[in-house]
Amino acid sequence: GSQVQLDLTGIFMHGKIPTLKISLVQIFRAHLWQKIHESLVMDLCQVFDQELDALEIETVQKETIH
């Protein structure tokens, strides 16, 4: 099937099942994808910040790109 991006996400779906797309859009409604992404980024930044020396990182900085 053709590749389509789910609305308001960075998720691409390959397939011809319209009900699957509708279901996935409903799962990620209310900006859920952005909330999941933000949470993962914050968790990763926290881990990197805690492990600066072990990872040989000088600083951790979160930047908005949208």
N, C-alpha and C positions, 0 to 999 in steps of 0.2 A: 504494500500500500504506500501511499504518499506520506511524506513527513509533514506533520502539522505541529505548531507550538500551542500548548495549552494556554488559554487566556491567563494573563497576569502571573505567569511563571516562566522559568527558563527551561521548562521541561518540554522535550520534543517527543511526540508519539508517532510511531509508524503503524499504520493499520487502517482497516476499513470499517471498523465497528463503531458507528456513531454513538451507541449507548455507552460504550466504554469511555469515550471522550467526555460525554455528559457526566458520567459518574465521577471521573477524575476532576473535572472542573468543579463539581459540587464539593468534593473532598477538600480542594484547595481554595474554596471561596473565602471571602472575608480576609483576603491577604494572608492566608495561612502559610503559603509557600514563603513569603517574605519573612514571616515570623520565625519559621523553622530555620531559614538561612541565617537570619540575624542571630538567633540563639546559637547555632553552630559556630559562627564566626566569633562570637563573644567567648564561647567555651574554648576554642582554639587559641585565641589571644591570651586567655587566662593561663592555659597550660604553657604556652610559649614564654609568658612572663615569669612563671614559676621556675622554668627550666633554662633561663638565660645562659647561665654558665655552662651547663652540660651541652647545650646546643650551640654554644659559642655565638650567641646573638647579643648585640649591643642594646637594642631597644625594640619594643613592640609597639606599633602604632596602628590603630584602626582608622581607615579613611573611607569616607562615603564616595562611591563612584557613580551613583544614580542621580 
